[in-house]
Amino acid sequence: MTIVEERQLVARLLGGEQGATQSLAEHLRRFGPAPSIDRRHAEVLAGEVERAGLTGRGGAGFPAFRKWSTIASSRRRPIVAVNAMEGEPASAKDQLLLAYAPHLVLDGAEAVAGALGASAIALCLPDDRPGLVAHLEERLAERARTRSAVPVEIYQLPARYVAGEETALVSALEGGSSLPAFRADKTVPLRLGRATVLVHNTETLAHVALIARYGAVWFRGVGDPEAPGTCLVSLSGDLAAPGVVEVETGTPLRRILEAGRPNEPVQAVLLGGYGGSWLPESALETPYAPGPLRRLGAVMGAGVLVAVSTSGCGIRETERVVRYLASESAGQCGPCLFGLPALAEDLGRLASGKADRGLVERLERRLGEVDGRGACRHPDGAVRLVRSALITFAPDVSAHLRGAPCAGAHRPTAMVLPPVADWRRQVG
């Protein structure tokens, strides 16, 4: 199959035979050589990325090119940080992309680094994946033998939920604690020592590599007009075939879910990650794109879709996630330190059918006290999750309040949940 034909496929990032890593030679046969990019091409590359409409795939959905403008004006050579931390337990897309198509990610990082005149690329990985580290060291050795590039160094940072937040990542790179910091003005560049730092998600950089090769018109050839291209979605929950799929933006949620082969009829899906939103089965015809989802109070977020079947209990699943989020809090502010455990306790009583008369009112009050008051957005995600659960599972909420919890409340979880542990002592 020729490169031109492959460029017409939806599976742009994950096309071809999966299950084996592409060598550099195989990568070049498929995509052709990456264009050589330096500061002379900065405006051209930024313009193509802007016209392509590429948004960040790490969760915030911020236009990729806008991040560069605050860095490009700096007199000092910046550092490009590849954010492959993937602290979201239900996400596997970044790990898969680095395992299967690492050279595409590295091409994108080099393109951005060259355009900005960066001094180095920091490849940031969680410290619980030594096999992935060894794999990437081999891929970097391949590139070193065949081409010159901006120096790339691998950093293994704490494998925690909040460690991928930009300020936490940069703090860890500087040798500090892997904890988020309050950042009132996000247009002010992050700094590592005296150098500015540009942080991009793994998938975002892979798309940049393709845009640098084929251009904005090609990128916009598939997907939703307002948020074009393809995206990776991690499927989990009550599915026979969980995994990662690549889809055009704008694909109906039901079609994406069908790729995971639901075990039973689906009651609801969790969208965007553990700080995302529940949507009922009736919303599954919604296109997977920012605009349509926003109208339902949901976001694409970290590219996660978790299915809960009709035999599950959405209230119990929400409680389990909030309890996990509370355990992963940085413990730096009251909304996380006290608010999240309190929300989990209230949800636990509700799920067990042991709610007192004022539980829902108390829960709503606590949600208001937590929302928007944290040092970072970690508690805001938990609030969004709980509020959407109270709406999506409203009939179950009423039954649980009457002391008649559903049978699914005692069922094993459908969520991907690491062991709960208080890790603050390790990073203080």
ABEGO torsion letter per residue (X at the ends): XBAAAAAABABAAABEBBGBBBBAAAAAAAAEBBBBBBAAAAAAAAAAAAAAGBBBAAGAGBBAAAAAAAAAABABBBBBBBBAAGABAABAAAAAAAAABAAAAAAAAAAAAAAAGBABBBBBBBAABAAAAAAAAAAAAAAAAABBBBBBBBBBBBBBAAAABAAAAAAAAAGBBBBBBBBABAABBBBBEABBBBBBBAAAAAAAAAAAAAEAAAAAABEBAABBEBBBBBBBEBBABBEBBBBBBGBBAAAAAAAAGBABBBABBBBGEAABBBBBAAAAABBBBAAAAAAAGBBAEAGBBBBBBAABBAAAAAAAAAAAAAAABAGABAAAAAAAAAAAAAAAAAAAGABBAAAAAAAAAAAAAABGABABAAAAAAAAAAAAAAAAAAAAAAAAAAGBBBAAAABBBABBBBBBBBAAAAAX
